[in-house]
Amino acid sequence: MERKTFLLLAMGFIVAITADTLSKALAESALPMGQPVPVLGDFFQLTLGYNTGVAFGMLANVGILTTLLPGIVIIGLSVWFFKALRARELPQVSALALGFILGGAFGNFLDRLADGRVTDFLDVGIGALRWPTFNVADSFVVVGLFVLLFVSFFATPSKQSATHEDTTPVVQ
């Protein structure tokens, strides 16, 4: 993996995990449990809560599985990401997005290791129609995925992958 690619990946990872860790610490020290604090009226609030499950609370209270499953996914994604970047199957700019995804996933994984739950506090919706409360790590994962999808749609094949094409002339 090129040095610039590695630096982009590391930068995304460090930014995501730092922003997540600091925001969760601030939320836990400043917000009352379960009491919405309006930021943009009813649309955007800060509401401290904890999630013992994985995405959207699925698999809540099933014990060690909610810790092991995300850990296995992080390892699998990391291996795939590093292989794809090393083989230049992904554009270099996607390294930043991959850093965001891994940093966000690892941030939630570290949070869960402490007490089996993840700290959530970002609350978006209108009235009773609310998205499940989430955190900064979740935001980095989603933003990273959207950037990766966007880059994938508009990426041009790298020089290395173009040289691997079959250039044998067709005989008729």
Buried (B, 14 or more C-beta within 10 A) or exposed (E): BEEEBBEBBBBBBEBBBEBBBEBBEEBEEEBEEEEBBEEEEEEEBBBBBBBBBBEEBEBEEEEEEBBEEBBEEBEEBBEEBBEBBEEBBBBBEBBBBBBBBBBBBBBBBBBBEEEBBBBBBBBBBEEEEBEBBBBBBBBBBBBBBEBBEEBEEEEEEBEEEEEEEEEEEEEE
